[in-house]
Amino acid sequence: MKFLILQKPLPVPGSPETMKAASEALEASLKVIDDLKAKGTVESVYGLTGVPGGVVIFDVKSHEELDQLMMQLPITGMGKVEVYPLSDIKAVSESLKRTVAQSG
């Protein structure tokens, strides 16, 4: 099961202490993500262009495993997180074709 995780920081005052804590949490999270990439659990990780935040694509066996892995990331809880289950685009296309055929 693949999931896209989108995280954007919470709106907080940009004090030097807050910025330092966010930077340290991000660096620690990237170390965990590198380990997960080596294991094949993380497919991709990207920062967002022009806005703070990033995305990670996980490949896991269950949503419970995803939850456990996300709790290992120090940056979890420092922002708004959105979770999107991903589907193979060819499977989506076939499903749409079946739906159209059944409706008409």
Summary of the structure (lengths in Angstrom):
residues: 104
radius of gyration: 17.1
end to end distance: 31.8
largest distance: 61.0
contacts: 241
relative contact order: 0.24
helix: 46%
strand: 27%
